[in-house]
Amino acid sequence: QVQLVESGGGLVEPGGSLRLSCAASGLTFSNCAMRWYRQAPGKGREFVAFIATTGDAASYGDSVAGRFTISRDNAKNTVYLQMNSLKRDDTAVYYCNTIWRTTAYWGQGTQVTVSS
């Protein structure tokens, strides 16, 4: 079955950096566009970033553009989210997402906490 497993979250001070990873299995990863979303306490799920199948196109939510970078390694079936200049407002559970054969799949999420 399809599985998406996020990792790399943790506690970081404002201005710091983290790199999230999402390992995919049970699908043809190179055929799947990938997305990152996040959900802060008491808020709805927010789009963070998108990357096309070959990695040649990406887009970002307004609140992270210029600070976050999405990338992928199709040989490792993994998508990454490099997060720089982190702010307290970036505190959230981060999820990766894809659509495979018309079904949307989500990982279990990884917690990112930005605090001093």
C-alpha positions as CSV (number, residue, x, y, z in Angstrom):
1,Q,0.0,0.0,0.0
2,V,1.0,3.6,-0.4
3,Q,2.9,5.1,2.5
4,L,4.4,8.5,3.1
5,V,6.6,8.9,6.1
6,E,7.8,12.3,7.2
7,S,10.9,13.0,9.4
8,G,13.2,15.7,10.4
9,G,10.9,17.9,12.5
10,G,12.0,19.2,15.9
11,L,12.5,22.3,18.1
12,V,14.5,25.1,16.5
13,E,15.1,28.7,17.5
14,P,13.8,31.6,15.4
15,G,16.1,32.3,12.5
16,G,17.2,28.7,12.4
17,S,16.9,26.0,9.8
18,L,15.5,22.5,9.5
19,R,15.2,20.0,6.6
20,L,12.2,17.7,6.4
21,S,12.1,14.5,4.5
22,C,9.2,12.5,3.2
23,A,9.9,8.9,2.0
24,A,7.3,7.4,-0.3
25,S,6.6,3.7,-1.1
26,G,3.9,1.7,-2.8
27,L,3.7,4.0,-5.8
28,T,5.8,5.1,-8.8
29,F,7.4,8.1,-7.2
30,S,8.8,9.6,-10.4
31,N,5.2,9.9,-11.7
32,C,3.9,11.8,-8.7
33,A,3.9,15.5,-8.1
34,M,4.5,16.1,-4.4
35,R,3.3,18.7,-2.0
36,W,4.0,19.9,1.6
37,Y,1.2,21.2,3.8
38,R,1.2,22.3,7.4
39,Q,-1.4,22.8,10.1
40,A,-0.8,25.0,13.1
41,P,-2.8,24.6,16.3
42,G,-6.4,25.8,15.9
43,K,-5.9,26.5,12.2
44,G,-6.8,24.8,8.9
45,R,-4.3,23.0,6.7
46,E,-2.2,25.4,4.7
47,F,-0.4,24.8,1.4
48,V,3.4,25.1,1.7
49,A,5.1,23.9,-1.4
50,F,4.7,21.9,-4.6
51,I,7.2,20.1,-6.9
52,A,6.6,18.6,-10.3
53,T,7.5,15.0,-11.1
54,T,11.0,15.8,-12.5
55,G,11.7,18.6,-10.1
56,D,11.9,21.2,-12.8
57,A,9.0,23.2,-11.5
58,A,8.0,24.3,-8.0
59,S,5.7,26.7,-6.3
60,Y,5.3,28.0,-2.7
61,G,2.8,29.5,-0.4
62,D,3.1,33.2,0.1
63,S,4.1,32.9,3.8
64,V,7.1,30.7,3.0
65,A,8.3,31.9,-0.4
66,G,11.9,32.9,-0.4
67,R,12.6,31.0,2.8
68,F,11.7,27.4,2.0
69,T,12.9,25.2,-0.8
70,I,11.3,22.0,-2.0
71,S,13.4,19.3,-3.8
72,R,13.2,15.6,-4.6
73,D,15.4,12.6,-5.3
74,N,13.5,10.2,-7.5
75,A,16.2,7.6,-7.0
76,K,15.5,7.6,-3.3
77,N,11.7,8.1,-3.5
78,T,12.1,11.1,-1.2
79,V,10.9,14.7,-1.2
80,Y,12.6,17.3,1.0
81,L,11.6,20.7,2.4
82,Q,14.5,22.9,3.4
83,M,13.3,25.5,5.8
84,N,15.5,28.6,6.5
85,S,14.9,31.8,8.5
86,L,12.3,30.0,10.5
87,K,9.7,32.1,12.4
88,R,7.5,31.3,15.3
89,D,4.5,31.4,12.9
90,D,6.1,28.4,11.1
91,T,5.3,26.2,14.1
92,A,3.0,23.5,12.9
93,V,2.7,19.8,11.9
94,Y,4.1,19.4,8.4
95,Y,2.6,16.8,6.1
96,C,3.6,15.6,2.7
97,N,0.9,14.7,0.2
98,T,0.5,13.2,-3.2
99,I,-2.2,11.9,-5.5
100,W,-1.7,8.4,-6.9
101,R,-4.3,6.8,-9.2
102,T,-6.9,9.5,-8.3
103,T,-6.5,8.9,-4.5
104,A,-4.9,11.5,-2.2
105,Y,-2.4,10.2,0.3
106,W,-1.0,11.9,3.4
107,G,1.8,11.1,5.8
108,Q,1.4,11.1,9.5
109,G,3.1,14.5,9.9
110,T,6.2,15.8,11.7
111,Q,6.1,18.5,14.3
112,V,8.1,21.6,13.8
113,T,8.3,24.0,16.8
114,V,10.0,27.4,16.4
115,S,10.7,28.8,19.9
116,S,13.4,30.4,21.9
